[in-house]
Amino acid sequence: MRIYPAIDIRRGQCVRLRQGDFSQETVYHADPAAQAKLWLAKGCSFIHVVDLDGAQSGAARNNEAIRRIINAVPIPIQVGGGIRSLEDAAAKIQMGVSRVILGTAAVQNPALARLACETYGASRVAAGVDARDGFAAVSGWASSSRKTALDCCLELKAMGVKTVIYTDIAKDGMMTGPNVEETARLIDQTGLEIIASGGVSRMEDLERLRAVGVAGVIVGQALYTGAIDLAEAVAAFERI
């Protein structure tokens, strides 16, 4: 099980939000690239990056900060936020991003996910399914679609997607524990590689997620507050 430290970028800075609420922001580092180096020093093998401004606006807003991260660390990064077309995905991959995350675009237009997988290979593409009360949210979590998270996952699987990042919005940034039950249901009913996100607050949460078979876990707030030590988590869950 891979541990993905999260770097969420807003206005060029590394921040954390509570439940995706842009009015509840905490800035943790002015330089996302420096933060990436700190996570690398802790032994991580992959970094999860989100362009929050891009997710909200629908267009890339923090490419320069993402470039600096790519140049700063010799490990792969996956990037989401504002990738709404094949051209957007191509720009990120040409920049050096290892895996692009299609969120709103994948929910609203699953055929785009199919095209991206056909063009770049399923290993270079992930779909982000972010759920509020069971329904997929879009546009930086500002609104909800009429599709359930499970329906989205099944639809995306039919399009050739193999990896889904599943986030329970109610858990995100709240340090109250992940939605293990829904995560397990998605794994059991889709057979997809599910990367869990949202609510991880302690090592026991990682144990529970490993037990249900997740491919990886994105950890944000717990790392920034020190509730989980990244080096300890990597040693416990990746180096076995």
C-alpha positions as CSV (number, residue, x, y, z in Angstrom):
1,M,0.0,0.0,0.0
2,R,1.5,3.3,-1.1
3,I,1.4,6.4,1.1
4,Y,0.9,9.6,-0.9
5,P,1.7,12.8,1.0
6,A,-0.5,15.6,-0.3
7,I,0.5,19.1,-1.5
8,D,-2.6,21.2,-2.2
9,I,-1.6,24.5,-3.9
10,R,-3.6,27.7,-3.8
11,R,-2.2,31.1,-5.0
12,G,1.2,29.4,-5.3
13,Q,1.3,28.2,-1.6
14,C,0.9,24.9,0.1
15,V,-2.4,24.9,2.0
16,R,-5.0,22.7,3.6
17,L,-8.7,23.2,3.5
18,R,-11.5,21.8,5.7
19,Q,-14.0,19.8,3.7
20,G,-12.9,21.6,0.5
21,D,-14.1,24.9,1.9
22,F,-11.9,27.7,0.4
23,S,-12.9,30.0,3.3
24,Q,-11.3,27.5,5.8
25,E,-7.7,27.6,4.7
26,T,-4.5,27.1,6.5
27,V,-1.2,27.9,4.8
28,Y,1.5,25.4,5.8
29,H,4.3,26.4,3.5
30,A,4.9,29.3,1.1
31,D,7.0,27.1,-1.2
32,P,5.3,23.8,-2.4
33,A,8.6,22.7,-3.9
34,A,10.4,23.0,-0.5
35,Q,7.5,21.1,1.0
36,A,8.0,18.3,-1.6
37,K,11.7,18.1,-0.5
38,L,10.6,17.7,3.1
39,W,8.3,14.8,2.1
40,L,11.1,13.2,0.0
41,A,13.4,13.4,3.0
42,K,10.8,11.3,4.9
43,G,11.1,8.5,2.3
44,C,8.0,8.9,0.2
45,S,7.9,7.3,-3.3
46,F,5.1,9.4,-4.9
47,I,3.6,12.8,-4.2
48,H,-0.1,13.8,-4.7
49,V,-0.5,17.4,-5.9
50,V,-3.8,19.4,-6.4
51,D,-4.1,22.7,-8.1
52,L,-7.0,24.0,-5.9
53,D,-7.4,27.2,-7.9
54,G,-7.6,25.1,-11.1
55,A,-10.2,22.8,-9.6
56,Q,-12.3,25.7,-8.7
57,S,-11.9,27.7,-11.9
58,G,-11.7,24.8,-14.4
59,A,-8.3,25.9,-15.8
60,A,-4.7,25.5,-14.6
61,R,-3.6,28.2,-12.2
62,N,-0.5,26.9,-10.5
63,N,1.7,25.4,-13.2
64,E,4.8,27.2,-12.2
65,A,4.6,25.8,-8.7
66,I,4.0,22.3,-10.1
67,R,7.1,22.7,-12.4
68,R,9.2,23.7,-9.4
69,I,8.0,20.5,-7.6
70,I,8.9,18.3,-10.6
71,N,12.4,19.9,-10.7
72,A,12.9,19.7,-7.0
73,V,12.3,16.0,-6.4
74,P,13.3,12.8,-8.4
75,I,10.1,10.9,-7.7
76,P,6.8,10.8,-9.6
77,I,4.0,13.1,-8.8
78,Q,0.3,12.9,-9.7
79,V,-1.6,16.1,-10.3
80,G,-5.3,17.0,-10.3
81,G,-7.2,20.2,-10.4
82,G,-8.5,22.0,-13.6
83,I,-7.6,19.2,-16.0
84,R,-10.8,19.3,-18.1
85,S,-9.6,18.2,-21.6
86,L,-7.1,16.0,-23.4
87,E,-5.1,19.1,-24.1
88,D,-4.9,19.9,-20.4
89,A,-3.8,16.4,-19.7
90,A,-1.1,16.5,-22.4
91,A,0.2,19.8,-21.1
92,K,0.7,18.2,-17.6
93,I,2.4,15.1,-19.0
94,Q,4.7,17.1,-21.2
95,M,5.6,19.1,-18.1
96,G,6.8,15.9,-16.4
97,V,3.7,14.9,-14.4
98,S,3.7,11.1,-14.0
99,R,-0.1,10.7,-13.6
100,V,-2.9,13.1,-14.3
101,I,-6.1,13.0,-12.3
102,L,-9.4,13.7,-14.1
103,G,-12.0,14.8,-11.6
104,T,-14.9,16.9,-12.8
105,A,-14.1,16.1,-16.4
106,A,-14.3,12.3,-15.7
107,V,-17.6,12.6,-13.9
108,Q,-19.2,14.8,-16.5
109,N,-17.6,13.2,-19.5
110,P,-16.4,9.6,-19.0
111,A,-15.5,9.4,-22.7
112,L,-12.6,11.8,-22.0
113,A,-11.2,9.3,-19.5
114,R,-11.4,6.6,-22.1
115,L,-9.6,8.8,-24.6
116,A,-6.9,9.8,-22.1
117,C,-6.3,6.1,-21.2
118,E,-6.1,5.2,-24.8
119,T,-3.7,8.0,-25.6
120,Y,-1.3,7.8,-22.5
121,G,-2.0,4.4,-21.0
122,A,-4.1,3.7,-18.0
123,S,-1.1,3.9,-15.7
124,R,-0.7,7.6,-16.5
125,V,-4.4,8.4,-15.8
126,A,-6.4,8.3,-12.6
127,A,-10.0,9.4,-12.0
128,G,-10.9,11.4,-9.0
129,V,-14.3,10.6,-7.5
130,D,-15.1,12.9,-4.7
131,A,-18.4,12.1,-2.9
132,R,-20.7,14.2,-0.8
133,D,-23.6,12.2,0.8
134,G,-22.8,9.4,-1.7
135,F,-23.0,11.6,-4.8
136,A,-20.1,12.7,-6.9
137,A,-19.1,16.4,-6.5
138,V,-17.7,18.6,-9.3
139,S,-16.1,22.0,-9.9
140,G,-13.8,21.9,-6.9
141,W,-16.5,20.4,-4.8
142,A,-18.7,23.4,-5.3
143,S,-21.6,21.4,-6.6
144,S,-22.9,17.8,-6.7
145,S,-23.8,15.7,-9.7
146,R,-26.7,13.2,-9.9
147,K,-24.3,10.2,-10.1
148,T,-23.4,8.1,-7.1
149,A,-19.8,7.4,-6.4
150,L,-20.3,3.7,-7.3
151,D,-22.0,4.5,-10.6
152,C,-19.2,6.9,-11.5
153,C,-16.6,4.2,-10.7
154,L,-18.4,1.5,-12.7
155,E,-18.8,3.9,-15.7
156,L,-15.1,4.9,-15.5
157,K,-14.0,1.3,-15.3
158,A,-16.0,0.6,-18.6
159,M,-13.9,3.5,-20.1
160,G,-10.6,1.7,-19.3
161,V,-9.8,3.5,-16.1
162,K,-7.9,1.3,-13.6
163,T,-7.2,3.7,-10.8
164,V,-9.7,5.8,-8.9
165,I,-8.9,8.3,-6.1
166,Y,-11.9,8.2,-3.8
167,T,-12.5,11.1,-1.4
168,D,-15.3,11.4,1.1
169,I,-15.7,15.2,1.3
170,A,-17.3,15.2,4.7
171,K,-14.1,13.6,6.1
172,D,-11.5,15.7,4.2
173,G,-9.4,17.8,6.6
174,M,-11.5,16.9,9.6
175,M,-9.1,14.3,11.2
176,T,-12.1,12.1,12.1
177,G,-11.1,8.9,10.3
178,P,-11.7,7.8,6.7
179,N,-14.9,6.3,5.3
180,V,-13.6,2.8,5.4
181,E,-17.0,1.1,4.8
182,E,-17.7,3.0,1.5
183,T,-14.1,2.6,0.4
184,A,-14.4,-1.2,0.9
185,R,-17.7,-1.3,-1.0
186,L,-16.1,0.4,-4.0
187,I,-13.2,-2.0,-4.0
188,D,-15.5,-5.0,-3.7
189,Q,-18.0,-3.9,-6.3
190,T,-15.7,-2.4,-8.9
191,G,-12.4,-4.3,-8.7
192,L,-10.6,-1.1,-9.3
193,E,-7.4,0.1,-7.7
194,I,-8.8,2.5,-5.2
195,I,-6.6,5.2,-3.6
196,A,-8.4,6.4,-0.4
197,S,-8.4,10.1,0.6
198,G,-10.0,12.1,3.4
199,G,-10.0,11.9,7.1
200,V,-6.9,9.9,7.9
201,S,-5.8,11.0,11.3
202,R,-3.7,8.2,12.8
203,M,-1.7,5.0,12.0
204,E,-4.7,2.9,12.9
205,D,-6.7,4.5,10.0
206,L,-4.0,3.3,7.6
207,E,-4.2,-0.2,9.1
208,R,-8.0,-0.3,8.6
209,L,-7.6,0.9,5.0
210,R,-4.9,-1.7,4.2
211,A,-7.2,-4.4,5.6
212,V,-9.9,-3.6,3.0
213,G,-7.4,-3.7,0.1
214,V,-6.7,-0.1,-0.9
215,A,-3.9,0.4,-3.4
216,G,-2.8,3.6,-1.6
217,V,-3.8,6.3,0.8
218,I,-3.4,10.1,0.4
219,V,-2.5,11.7,3.7
220,G,-2.6,15.5,4.2
221,Q,-3.7,17.2,7.4
222,A,-2.4,14.4,9.6
223,L,1.1,14.9,8.2
224,Y,1.0,18.7,8.5
225,T,-0.1,18.6,12.1
226,G,2.3,15.8,13.1
227,A,-0.4,13.3,14.0
228,I,1.2,10.9,11.6
229,D,5.0,10.7,10.8
230,L,5.5,10.1,7.1
231,A,8.7,8.2,7.6
232,E,7.0,5.9,10.1
233,A,4.0,5.4,7.8
234,V,6.2,4.6,4.8
235,A,8.3,2.1,6.8
236,A,5.2,0.4,8.1
237,F,3.1,0.2,4.9
238,E,5.4,0.4,1.9
239,R,8.6,-1.4,3.1
240,I,7.3,-4.8,3.9
